Amino acid sequence: MTDQLLPRQHADFRRKEYWDEFFTKRQEKAFEWYGEYSALRPALHKSVKPSDRILVVGCGNSDLSPDWTKDGYPHVTSMDFSELAIDEMRHKHPSMQWDVMDMTKMTYTDASFDCVMDKGALDALMATDDAPVLADAVKMFHEVDRVLAPRGSYVCITMAQDFILKHVLHAFSEVLPSYTITITEVPRSKTSPFVPFFIVFTKSTSSSMVQYNGKTYVHESGALRAQWLRHQVEATQWFIMSQNELKQIQVGRQRLIELMASTSALNTTPRYTVRLVDVQARGPNGTCGVFLVPQGREHEFLFATDEGAMELASGAGFSRFLIVSLGRTHTFESLEAVQLELNPKMLELCPDSAAKDEKIPYMTVQEGLGERHVIGNGTTDLTKQLKEKAKKNKKKGGTTRLRFDATYLAFEYHKSMAAILHYTVALSTANSHHKSLLIGLGGGCLASYVQATMPSVTLTACELDPSVVTLAKDFFGFQTNHHLDVVVQDGLVCLQDAAPASYDSILVDVDAKSDEEKALGLTAPPLAFLSDTTLAVHGGVFLVNVACRSSEKNRAIVGSLRRVFGSTAHVVELKASEHDVNRIVCAVKGPTPIDLVQWRQTTVPSAPGFEEDEVADLIGLMDIAE
């Protein structure tokens, strides 16, 4: 597996099934899964010198020791506690040193070897994770440490079962701290579902550094070094297992795979998110294609939903389509650099049906990767991570705005909400006062727009996180006045505390963050804002930004609004673009339900920030919600 990108370890990593299969197959071919000498040779030559005194523990009847000796390493001693295995090897290779011995209590003198080699011996010793077995393993670790000379190395080839990896890393990171640790993958056959690991523990005066596949992590804490290494190994194991599952095309399957930056020690956010879509058995344009989503558009319908992804993939004409979104917290140099970084992973995700010389084409839209310009970031207990970006406005010269323009709305769904509010105000009695409540301030753009363009509207914005309010003021020019106020409060509490019919309109623009909501494909709003008790106490116009990947859940949301607002009221929706997952669902509670015919026929002048007739065009897109 490439050492540049790592998959995020998934919670459903099926260790039990993985290891049950491994141990069943190991009975059939004892050492094949650990790699033949030819596969181990490059790593051994890099780690061990021909002049080194080598001890092979738990040698059994493996050909490792004879092959190593023939390759120019004359000082090899091999040992095993099986007299039968040692007698066999003495008969086959009488000129070599073979000893019957227990590796938990060896009789060799201290510091008598420069290298202790273990090919599957630790795995055999730690067949189960219980106290007596761990006690034997600890004895083995101390014996290895005792017989190793200064700057000597313990080379362990292991399948790295979770508890084995945990104990061996703990031993040589914390109990025996004066070791540097390097882990690499042993090259495996394409048919093998298992990946062995080549771990080198080297006695050193400095023990703060560890490496995995060429990546370096430095920390004074042995526990954190061990944790970092375990994450790398487990992520690799998960990917290999998934890769085997994905060898064949399974029409209709979609899978999300998150790839983490190898340079990030904590691996908190994905560098890339790959949506794998299996479309058809034989694609007219090839077996596998890759689409790079422009930055800032990953939330759109075609890229963020199952239905949209299938639509995009079906039109592309490949058997398997890989839709790649670029992580918001990462930077990317160029289209060519991204392709170079992704190439190894995309090849690994290509199905077996691809021809050996078949190339994987990369596609994107005309704008390419797009750009993000970070103008501020931070963390809070509520939002976990804040990162604000300034997007280039092509309509205004292609440069980042240094002054905040309150009449500019960057998001299409904000334009939809503003257009409906413009119409609502225009249809009410002339010069009447309109009170509006906005749940979810965000950067303050929508609130500032309403304040700047609708003088008859008094807006109260409710925001849960005080850090978001500060960010809106510091970076987006958000300012309060007698027409615009902000309260720091839970939006649900704000709604519950409000007097019945105290607002002419309520706008809800809040992200859903719970695991339950994410599992439903819902990213906005939280389910609590759509409960009957939350909606029932208020009259007027209700607007909610709904971002949902599930058609079934969308219908349920509309059903909830219909129950609360009554059978006589229309529940309508406005989706400004087929490429955007966001849609504005609108309902009116009261004696005057929405009359779409009236709304579409009413003439309202264009509003600031909109092109000519754009407001009317948006209203014309409104339709009965389904």
C-alpha positions in Angstrom: 0.0 0.0 0.0 1.3 3.5 -0.8 3.0 5.3 2.1 1.6 8.7 1.0 -2.0 8.3 2.0 -3.6 6.2 4.7 -7.3 5.2 5.0 -9.1 6.3 8.2 -9.6 3.2 10.4 -13.3 2.3 10.3 -15.1 1.4 13.5 -16.5 -1.8 11.8 -13.1 -3.2 11.1 -13.8 -6.9 11.5 -10.8 -8.1 13.3 -12.3 -11.4 14.5 -13.3 -12.5 11.0 -10.0 -11.3 9.6 -7.9 -13.3 12.1 -10.1 -16.4 12.1 -9.5 -16.6 8.3 -5.8 -16.0 8.8 -5.3 -18.7 11.4 -7.3 -21.2 9.4 -5.2 -20.6 6.4 -1.9 -20.6 8.4 -2.5 -24.2 9.3 -2.4 -25.0 5.6 0.7 -23.0 4.7 2.6 -22.2 7.8 5.1 -19.5 6.7 3.9 -18.5 3.3 1.8 -15.6 4.6 4.9 -14.1 6.2 6.8 -13.7 2.9 9.5 -15.8 1.2 13.1 -14.8 1.6 13.1 -13.0 -1.8 10.4 -10.7 -0.5 12.2 -10.0 2.8 15.6 -9.6 1.2 15.5 -5.8 0.5 14.4 -5.0 4.0 16.9 -7.4 5.6 19.8 -6.0 3.6 18.8 -2.5 4.7 18.6 -3.5 8.4 21.3 -6.1 8.9 24.9 -6.1 7.9 26.7 -9.3 6.6 29.1 -9.1 9.5 26.3 -9.1 12.1 25.9 -12.0 14.5 22.3 -13.1 13.9 20.0 -15.2 16.0 16.9 -16.6 14.4 14.4 -17.5 17.2 11.5 -20.0 16.7 13.2 -21.0 13.4 11.1 -24.3 13.0 11.9 -25.9 9.6 11.7 -22.6 7.7 14.2 -22.0 4.9 14.9 -18.5 6.1 18.2 -19.3 7.9 19.7 -21.3 5.0 18.6 -18.8 2.4 20.0 -16.0 4.5 23.3 -17.8 4.9 23.6 -18.4 1.2 23.0 -14.7 0.6 26.3 -13.8 2.2 25.4 -13.7 5.9 27.7 -16.4 7.5 27.1 -15.7 11.2 23.6 -17.2 11.6 22.5 -19.1 14.7 19.0 -20.7 14.7 17.0 -22.0 17.6 13.7 -23.6 18.4 12.2 -25.5 21.3 11.2 -28.3 19.0 13.8 -31.1 19.0 12.1 -32.6 15.9 12.4 -29.4 13.9 16.0 -28.8 14.9 17.0 -32.5 14.1 15.5 -32.1 10.7 17.4 -28.8 10.0 20.7 -30.2 11.4 20.3 -33.1 8.9 19.6 -30.8 6.0 22.2 -28.2 6.8 24.9 -29.7 9.1 27.4 -26.8 8.6 25.0 -24.3 10.3 24.4 -23.7 14.0 21.1 -25.2 15.3 20.1 -25.1 19.0 17.2 -26.5 20.9 16.2 -23.7 23.3 13.2 -21.8 24.7 13.2 -18.2 23.6 11.6 -17.1 26.9 14.7 -18.4 28.8 17.7 -18.5 26.5 21.2 -19.6 27.7 23.2 -17.3 25.4 25.5 -14.7 27.0 24.5 -11.1 27.3 25.0 -8.8 24.3 26.1 -11.8 22.1 24.1 -10.9 19.0 23.7 -7.9 16.7 20.4 -9.0 15.4 17.5 -11.2 16.7 15.3 -12.4 13.9 11.7 -13.4 14.5 9.6 -14.6 11.6 6.2 -15.4 13.0 7.6 -16.7 16.4 5.9 -14.0 18.4 2.6 -14.6 16.6 2.9 -18.4 17.5 3.8 -17.6 21.1 0.9 -15.2 21.6 -1.9 -17.3 20.1 -4.3 -16.0 22.7 -4.6 -12.8 24.6 -4.6 -14.0 28.2 -2.4 -13.4 31.2 -0.1 -16.6 31.1 0.6 -16.0 27.4 1.4 -12.3 28.0 3.7 -13.3 30.8 5.7 -15.6 28.4 5.8 -12.8 25.8 7.2 -10.4 28.4 9.9 -12.9 29.3 10.8 -13.2 25.6 11.0 -9.4 25.2 13.4 -9.2 28.1 15.5 -12.1 26.8 15.7 -10.4 23.4 16.8 -7.2 25.0 19.4 -9.1 27.1 21.1 -10.9 24.3 21.2 -7.9 21.9 24.4 -5.9 21.8 24.3 -2.1 21.9 22.8 -0.7 18.6 21.6 -4.2 17.9 18.2 -4.9 16.3 15.2 -7.1 17.0 13.6 -7.8 13.6 10.0 -9.0 14.1 7.9 -10.2 11.1 4.3 -10.3 12.3 0.8 -10.2 11.1 0.3 -7.6 13.8 -2.9 -8.9 15.4 -4.3 -6.0 17.5 -3.3 -7.3 20.9 0.1 -8.6 19.8 0.9 -5.2 18.3 -0.3 -3.5 21.4 1.9 -5.5 23.7 5.1 -5.5 21.6 4.9 -1.8 21.0 4.3 -1.2 24.7 7.3 -3.3 25.7 9.7 -1.5 23.4 8.3 2.0 23.7 7.7 2.2 27.5 9.0 -0.9 29.4 12.2 -1.0 27.4 12.3 2.6 26.2 15.8 2.9 24.6 14.6 1.6 21.2 13.8 3.3 17.9 11.0 1.6 16.0 10.6 1.3 12.2 7.7 -0.5 10.6 7.3 -1.3 6.9 4.9 -3.6 5.0 6.3 -6.9 3.6 5.4 -7.2 -0.1 2.5 -9.6 -0.5 1.1 -11.6 -3.3 -1.9 -10.2 -5.0 -4.0 -13.2 -4.0 -3.1 -12.9 -0.3 -5.8 -11.2 1.9 -3.2 -10.6 4.6 -0.3 -8.2 5.0 2.7 -9.0 7.1 4.7 -6.2 8.8 8.5 -5.9 9.1 9.2 -4.3 12.5 12.7 -3.3 13.5 13.4 -2.4 17.1 16.9 -0.9 17.4 18.7 -0.2 20.6 19.5 3.5 20.7 20.4 6.3 23.0 17.6 8.4 21.5 14.1 6.8 21.5 11.8 9.6 20.6 11.5 8.7 16.9 9.4 6.1 15.2 8.8 5.4 11.5 6.1 3.8 9.3 6.7 3.3 5.6 9.1 6.1 5.5 7.0 8.6 7.6 8.6 9.9 10.8 6.8 10.7 14.1 8.8 12.2 16.9 7.4 12.5 20.5 8.9 12.1 23.9 6.0 10.0 25.1 6.4 6.3 24.3 2.7 5.7 24.7 1.9 8.3 22.0 4.6 6.9 19.7 3.0 3.4 20.1 -0.5 4.8 19.5 0.6 6.5 16.3 2.2 3.3 15.0 -0.8 1.2 15.9 -3.1 3.6 14.0 -0.9 3.3 10.8 -0.9 -0.5 11.0 -4.6 -0.8 11.7 -5.5 1.6 8.9 -3.4 -0.4 6.5 -5.0 -3.7 7.6 -8.5 -2.2 7.1 -7.7 -0.9 3.7 -6.2 -4.3 2.5 -9.3 -6.1 3.8 -11.6 -3.6 2.0 -9.5 -3.8 -1.1 -10.1 -7.5 -1.3 -13.8 -7.0 -0.9 -13.8 -4.4 -3.7 -11.9 -6.5 -6.3 -15.2 -7.3 -8.1 -17.8 -5.0 -9.5 -21.0 -5.1 -7.6 -23.5 -3.0 -9.5 -25.3 -0.5 -7.3 -22.7 -0.5 -4.5 -21.4 2.7 -3.1 -18.6 3.0 -0.5 -17.1 6.0 1.2 -13.3 5.7 1.9 -11.5 8.5 3.8 -7.8 8.9 3.1 -5.7 10.6 5.7 -2.6 12.7 5.2 0.4 10.7 6.1 2.2 13.8 7.6 -0.6 14.3 10.2 0.3 12.5 13.4 -3.2 12.8 14.8 -5.0 12.1 11.5 -8.1 14.1 12.6 -9.5 15.1 9.2 -9.5 13.3 5.8 -7.3 14.7 3.1 -9.5 13.0 0.5 -12.9 11.4 0.6 -13.4 8.9 -2.1 -17.0 7.9 -3.0 -16.7 4.5 -4.9 -19.7 3.9 -7.2 -20.1 0.6 -9.1 -22.4 1.4 -12.0 -22.3 -1.4 -14.6 -20.5 -4.6 -15.4 -19.0 -3.3 -18.6 -18.7 0.4 -19.0 -18.5 1.8 -22.6 -15.7 4.2 -21.6 -13.6 1.8 -19.5 -13.3 -0.1 -16.3 -12.5 2.8 -13.9 -12.5 6.5 -13.9 -11.8 9.3 -11.3 -13.7 12.6 -10.9 -12.1 15.4 -8.8 -14.7 17.6 -7.1 -13.8 21.3 -7.2 -13.1 22.7 -3.7 -16.2 24.3 -2.2 -18.7 22.2 -4.3 -18.4 18.9 -2.3 -21.8 19.6 -0.7 -23.6 19.7 -4.0 -26.2 17.0 -4.9 -24.1 15.3 -7.6 -21.2 14.8 -5.2 -22.8 14.5 -1.7 -25.7 12.2 -2.3 -26.1 8.6 -3.3 -28.6 9.5 -6.0 -26.5 12.3 -7.4 -23.3 10.3 -7.4 -25.1 7.5 -9.3 -26.4 10.0 -11.8 -22.9 11.4 -12.3 -21.3 8.0 -12.5 -23.9 6.6 -14.9 -23.3 9.5 -17.3 -19.5 9.0 -17.1 -19.7 5.5 -18.7 -17.3 3.6 -16.5 -17.9 0.3 -14.7 -16.5 1.9 -11.5 -16.4 5.6 -10.8 -14.4 7.2 -8.0 -15.6 10.6 -7.0 -12.9 12.4 -4.9 -13.6 15.3 -2.7 -10.6 17.4 -1.3 -10.5 17.9 2.4 -11.4 21.4 3.6 -8.6 21.7 6.1 -5.9 20.8 3.6 -4.1 22.7 0.9 -3.4 21.4 -2.6 -0.8 22.7 -5.0 -2.2 21.8 -8.4 -4.3 19.4 -10.4 -1.2 17.5 -11.4 0.1 17.3 -7.8 -3.3 15.9 -6.7 -3.3 13.3 -9.4 0.3 12.2 -8.6 -0.6 11.8 -4.9 -3.8 9.9 -5.7 -2.5 7.6 -8.4 -1.3 4.7 -6.2 -4.6 4.6 -4.2 -6.8 4.8 -7.3 -4.9 1.9 -8.8 -5.5 -0.1 -5.6 -9.2 0.6 -5.9 -9.4 -0.4 -9.5 -11.3 -3.7 -10.0 -9.7 -6.9 -11.1 -11.6 -6.8 -14.4 -9.3 -3.9 -15.7 -6.7 -4.8 -18.3 -3.1 -4.7 -17.2 -2.3 -1.8 -19.5 -5.6 0.0 -18.9 -5.2 3.6 -17.7 -7.4 5.4 -15.2 -8.6 8.8 -16.6 -9.0 11.8 -14.3 -11.9 14.2 -14.9 -13.2 17.4 -13.4 -15.2 20.4 -14.5 -13.9 23.4 -16.4 -13.0 25.3 -13.2 -10.6 22.6 -12.1 -9.8 22.1 -8.4 -11.1 25.6 -7.4 -9.6 27.5 -4.5 -10.1 28.0 -0.8 -8.6 31.0 1.0 -8.5 30.5 4.8 -9.0 33.8 6.6 -9.5 32.5 10.1 -9.7 29.3 12.1 -9.9 28.0 15.7 -11.5 25.4 17.9 -14.3 25.4 20.4 -16.0 22.8 22.5 -19.3 23.2 20.6 -18.1 23.3 17.0 -14.9 21.3 17.4 -13.2 23.1 14.5 -13.8 26.4 12.8 -12.2 27.3 9.5 -13.5 30.3 7.6 -12.8 30.6 3.9 -13.1 33.4 1.4 -14.3 32.2 -2.0 -13.3 34.0 -5.1 -16.2 35.8 -6.7 -16.0 35.3 -10.5 -18.7 37.9 -11.1 -16.7 40.6 -9.3 -13.3 40.3 -11.0 -12.0 37.0 -9.6 -10.3 38.4 -6.5 -11.0 38.0 -2.8 -13.0 40.9 -1.4 -11.1 42.8 1.2 -14.2 44.7 2.3 -17.4 42.9 3.4 -20.3 43.5 1.0 -23.5 43.0 2.9 -25.5 42.6 -0.3 -23.5 39.7 -1.5 -24.8 36.2 -0.9 -22.2 33.4 -1.6 -24.6 30.4 -1.2 -27.4 29.6 -3.6 -29.7 28.4 -0.7 -29.1 31.8 1.1 -30.3 33.5 -2.1 -33.4 31.3 -2.1 -34.2 32.1 1.5 -33.7 35.8 0.8 -35.9 35.7 -2.3 -38.7 34.1 -0.3 -38.4 36.7 2.5 -38.4 39.5 0.0 -41.6 38.2 -1.5 -43.1 37.7 2.0 -42.4 41.3 3.0 -43.6 42.6 -0.4 -47.0 40.8 -0.1 -47.7 42.1 3.3 -49.3 45.4 4.0 -47.3 48.3 2.7 -44.8 49.9 5.2 -45.8 47.3 7.8 -43.2 46.1 10.3 -42.0 42.6 9.9 -40.3 40.6 12.7 -38.1 37.8 11.8 -36.1 35.1 13.7 -33.0 33.5 12.2 -31.8 30.3 14.0 -28.1 29.8 13.1 -25.9 32.8 12.5 -22.9 31.2 10.9 -20.7 33.8 9.3 -23.6 36.3 9.6 -23.9 36.8 5.8 -27.7 36.1 5.6 -28.4 38.2 8.7 -26.3 41.1 7.4 -28.0 40.9 4.0 -31.5 41.1 5.5 -30.5 44.1 7.7 -28.9 45.9 4.7 -31.7 45.3 2.1 -35.0 45.0 4.0 -35.5 48.1 6.1 -38.9 47.1 7.3 -37.6 43.8 8.9 -36.3 43.6 12.4 -34.2 40.5 12.7 -33.1 38.5 15.8 -30.4 36.0 15.1 -29.9 33.1 17.5 -26.5 31.4 17.7 -25.5 28.5 20.0 -21.8 29.1 19.9 -20.3 32.5 21.1 -17.1 31.8 19.1 -19.1 31.8 15.9 -20.5 35.2 16.8 -17.0 36.5 17.4 -15.8 35.1 14.1 -18.7 36.6 12.2 -17.8 40.0 13.6 -14.1 39.7 13.1 -14.0 38.3 9.6 -17.4 39.0 8.0 -18.3 42.5 9.0 -21.3 41.4 11.1 -22.7 44.3 13.1 -25.7 44.6 15.3 -28.0 47.6 15.5 -31.7 48.4 16.4 -32.8 46.4 13.4 -30.5 43.4 13.9 -29.8 41.7 17.2 -28.0 38.5 18.2 -28.6 36.2 21.1 -26.3 33.4 22.2 -28.6 30.6 23.0 -29.7 27.1 21.9 -32.1 27.7 19.0 -34.6 25.2 20.4 -34.7 27.1 23.7 -35.1 30.4 21.8 -38.1 29.0 19.9 -39.7 27.6 23.1 -39.2 30.9 25.0 -40.8 33.0 22.2 -44.4 34.1 22.6 -46.9 32.4 20.2 -47.1 34.3 16.9 -44.3 36.7 18.0 -42.5 36.4 14.7 -43.8 37.0 11.2 -41.2 34.6 9.8 -38.8 32.1 11.1 -35.7 31.0 9.2 -33.8 27.9 10.3 -30.2 27.4 9.0 -28.6 24.9 11.3 -26.3 22.0 10.7 -27.1 18.5 12.0 -24.2 16.9 13.8 -25.4 13.8 15.6 -24.3 10.3 14.4 -28.0 9.4 14.1 -28.7 12.2 11.8 -25.6 11.5 9.7 -26.7 7.9 9.4 -29.9 9.1 7.9 -28.1 11.2 5.4 -29.2 14.4 7.0 -26.8 17.3 7.3 -29.3 20.1 8.0 -31.3 20.8 10.1 -31.2 18.8 13.3 -34.2 16.5 13.7 -35.3 18.4 16.9 -36.1 21.5 14.9 -38.7 19.5 12.9 -40.6 18.0 15.8 -44.3 18.8 16.1 -43.8 20.5 19.5 -41.1 22.8 18.1 -43.2 23.9 15.1 -46.7 24.0 16.6 -46.4 27.1 18.7 -45.6 29.5 15.9 -47.5 31.2 13.1 -46.3 33.1 10.0 -43.8 31.9 7.4 -41.5 29.1 8.3 -38.3 28.6 6.1 -35.9 25.7 6.7 -32.7 24.8 4.9 -32.9 21.0 4.3 -29.8 19.2 3.2 -30.6 15.5 3.1 -29.2 12.6 1.0 -32.2 10.4 1.5 -35.3 10.9 -0.6 -37.3 9.0 2.0 -36.1 11.3 4.8 -36.9 14.3 2.7 -40.5 13.1 2.3 -40.7 12.5 6.1 -39.6 16.1 6.7 -42.3 17.5 4.4 -44.8 15.2 6.1 -43.9 16.7 9.5 -44.5 20.2 8.2 -47.8 19.3 6.7 -49.1 17.7 10.0 -48.2 20.9 11.9 -49.3 23.5 9.4 -52.5 21.9 8.4 -54.0 20.3 5.4 -55.2 23.7 3.9 -51.6 25.1 3.8 -49.3 24.4 1.0 -45.8 23.2 1.9 -43.5 24.2 -0.9 -39.9 23.9 -1.7 -37.3 25.8 -3.7 -34.2 24.2 -5.0 -32.2 26.7 -7.0 -29.9 24.2 -8.6 -30.1 20.5 -9.4 -26.4 20.3 -8.4 -27.0 21.5 -4.9 -28.2 19.2 -2.1 -29.7 22.1 -0.2 -33.4 22.9 -0.7 -35.5 25.5 1.1 -38.8 24.1 2.4 -41.4 26.7 3.2 -44.8 26.6 4.9 -47.2 29.2 6.2 -49.3 28.7 9.4 -52.3 30.9 9.6 -55.4 32.1 7.7 -53.4 32.9 4.5 -51.6 29.8 3.2 -49.1 30.2 0.3 -50.8 30.6 -3.0 -48.3 29.7 -5.6 -50.3 31.3 -8.4 -50.5 34.6 -6.6 -46.8 34.5 -5.7 -45.7 33.8 -9.3 -48.0 36.5 -10.7 -47.0 39.2 -8.2 -44.4 41.7 -9.6 -41.6 42.5 -7.2 -38.6 44.6 -8.2 -35.2 42.9 -8.2 -33.4 43.0 -4.9 -29.8 44.1 -4.1 -27.3 41.3 -4.7 -29.6 39.7 -7.4 -29.4 40.0 -11.1 -32.4 41.4 -13.0 -35.5 39.2 -12.7 -33.4 36.7 -10.6 -35.8 37.0 -7.6 -38.9 36.3 -9.7 -37.1 33.5 -11.5 -36.3 31.8 -8.1 -39.9 32.2 -7.0 -41.0 30.7 -10.3 -39.0 27.6 -9.4 -41.0 27.0 -6.2 -43.3 24.0 -6.3 -45.4 21.8 -4.1 -43.0 19.8 -1.8 -43.1 16.1 -2.2 
